[in-house]
Amino acid sequence: MCFMPRCAAIDAGVLTRAKALPFMSFLEKPLLNPLSDTFEAELKALLPADRFMAADARYLEEPRGRYKGQSGLVALPRSTHEVSTLVKACAAARVGIVPYGGGTGLVGGQVAEGGSKPLILSLEKMSAVREVFPQENVLIADAGAILEDIQKAADGVDRLFPLSLASEGSARIGGNLATNAGGTSVLRYGNARDLCLGLEAVMPSGEIWNGLSRLRKNNTGYDLRHLLIGSEGTLGIITAAALKLSPKPAKTGTAMLVVESPQAALSLLSLARDQLGEMVSAFELVHRQGIDFLKEKMPQVRRPFEHTPEWMVLVEVGVPAAMDAALALEQLFEAGLEQGLVSDGLIAQSEAQSDEFWTVRESIPEANRLIGSISSHDISVPLGALADFIVRANERIEKIGNFRINCFGHVGDGNLHYNVFPQKGGSKDEHRDKRDVIKRAVHDLTHELGGSVSAEHGVGRLKVDDLERYGDATKLATMRAIKAALDPHGIMNPGAVLRS
């Protein structure tokens, strides 16, 4: 097969039109049919009536309000078999499916604004924790299980499921896996894909893949688990997962430390890992602007310092019973102070104080939403380039206009949320003409520094253009080939990740 725009053999007339069809069909985009009243009636005949509802606002708008979905039918299956039944029907009718988890995604992956009207398939009724194997450190849950409920189930057997997000009270594990969610504990435990041993999924044909393995070693061919994780529902619908649990640290400690700069924060991280190794669970960078936004929009959130410093880091450590977590943080502070990396700090003396520190960090995204960003960016760069990125990005934004910048995030793994806002009293709508210019400036710099324009939120529909602009050509061609092979009719989340 030739992967150039046209094969020389075709140009020379060696192949007839009929013989060229398989090659041409690889390049052609599949055409989908809209979800018609007739097909809705056919679907409703397949499952009980309570498996369907008309789509309301919850299913038609993502959290930032950037995408408005098409009103239509929501399917609410209660088993993997019912998901299979729905997918088989849609495959036969060439009707698109948009999988819906908790609706917390920030890149529009759960909302189809244009194209043929799809079926919205929600996993919210499939929310059980099926089994827990404490001795194996494994938990099996339906894809619709809420992340916080999984954390509680693990805690109930004295184990830890370490995936932690601000939206964990409503995010569902299927969506977390479909987007390969990150969160605050990636530094120690990894992304969502690192916490998954096996999957059950319904493929685009409607066939069920029974891959709920609890094995930690399994080298029997291609790993479909990792293919589906991060695919954002474009290659299949995850219906259940076997998840890795971890022993709970005997003691945890939390501190909010004042650092002189992002470069000082990175040096402090290196120092922390020298002293504590993998016991550093989280290392979050916080900027003064985020605290000012909390003061402006969420004054009920208690701020850690009377006079807000320019830069802070939130550090959490988990240590064995023989160690004193607070003492370990004190020793880190003293070493950082001696090296000129930190100038002040607070070490939590209770679980309540620790919760207060984390409430500050986890409330910043909501304060951002209430302010209203002109352009938000979920990027990652190599750790060695992170401080340089912040300086150079600020310089590029200043050349575009006078804006407020809230730069914060998971500095331990190089993931920054670099968000640009109007000046106080202004509105994001006044700067619509600057949004694309700002995004291009931030993403160009990210790419120049060897980073990624999508660190943990995925591509969805928001970043399809960015993937095409910055993505490796060979990777993109391979992704399209995989999509065409597994989903030849293009019914799975059409328009997400890859252009329809």
C-alpha positions, 0 to 999 in steps of 0.5 A: 500500500502506498501512503503518499497522496497518490500512488504512482501506479494509479497515476500511470493507470496501472490500477483500475478504479475498482482495484484502487477502491481499498486504498481510496477507502482508507483515505475517505471520511465515513459518512454518518447518518443523523439520529432520526425519530425512526431510529430513536424508536428502533433503539427504544424497542431494544431496551426498557423505557427507563434506559432512555431520556431526552438530553437536557442541559447537563449533557449538552454543555461542557463546564467552560460553556464553549461547546453546545451539543445537539438536543437528542436522545440519551441512552442510560444502559445498566450493563455491558450487554446493553451497551453492546446492544446499543453500539451494534444498532448504531453501527448497523445504522451508521449513527454516531455515539458520544460517550458521556462520563461525568461531564467534567472534561475541559476539551469538549470531548463529551459534547458534539456541537456539529455534524450528524446528530449522535446518540449520547451514551451515558455510563452513569447507571453503571456505577458499581464497585464490583469486587475488591481484592485487598491482598492483590491491591486490585479493585474492579469497578464499572466505568460509571463509578464516581472517582471519589466512591472508588477512593472510599472503597479502597479506603474501606479495605485500608488501601489507597487509589491515588488518582486525585482530581478537583472534580473527583466528586463527579468525575467517573472512572471510565472518563478518567481512563478515556482521557488518561487523567493526571491530577495531583499525585502523578509525581508518585503514582503516575497517570490514570493509565499507570493505575489500570491493569485491565479493561472491559470494553465494547468495541465499535462493532458492538463486540465485547472485549473481556480484558478485565485482567488482574495480572501485572505481567501479561505479554500476550500480544498487543496491549489493547488496554493502553490503546483504549486508555487516552483514546477519548471514546474514539476506539471503543467504550470502556465499561469496566476497569481493574484498577491498581491500589496501593498501601496507604502511607502510614503518615502524611504531611503537608506544607505550603512553602514560599519560594523565590521563583519557579526555578527555586521551586524546581530546585526545592523539588530536587532537594525534596527527592534527594531527601525523601525519594519516592515519598514525595506524593505531590508538589504543586506550584501556586502563583499569587494571581490564583490566590487573588482570584480566590479573594475576589470570587471565593472569599470563604476559602481561607488563604494560607498567608496574610500577605500573599507571596508571589510564588508558593509550593504545596508539598505532600509527603507520605512516609512509613510509620517509623518516620515523622512526616512533619519533621521530614518537612521541617528538615526540607524547609531548613535545607531550602532556607539554607540554600536560599530556595524558601523564605517562609512556610507553613507545615500542617499540624492536623488533618484539618489544616492539611485539608485547608491547604488542599482546598486552596489549591483545588479551588483555584480552577473554580475561581478561574472559571468564575473570573472567565479566562480568555484562553486556558492552556494545559501544557507540559514541558521538560522540567529543565525548561519549565522556569524558562517557559514561564518567563518567555510565555509572560513576555509573549503575552505582554506583547499581545496585550495587558492581561492577568496571568494565572500560572499554576499546576503540577510542577513535579511532573512538568504540567502547568495550567497557564491561563490568561484573563482580562484585567479586573473589571474587564470581560473575556468577551471583550478579547475574543479576537485575541484568544487564538493569538494568545493560544498560538503564542503559548502553544508555539513556545511549548512546542519549541521547548519540546513540550506537549500542548495537551498534558492531562486534559486530552485533545477532545474537540478543542485541540484537534487543530493543535494536534494537527499543527504540532503532532508528529506526522507519522504518529498522526498517520498511524492514529488514523490507520488505527481508527480506520481499522477499528472504527471503519464507519466512524461512529465512535465519538466523531470529531474528537481527537481526529477530524471527522 
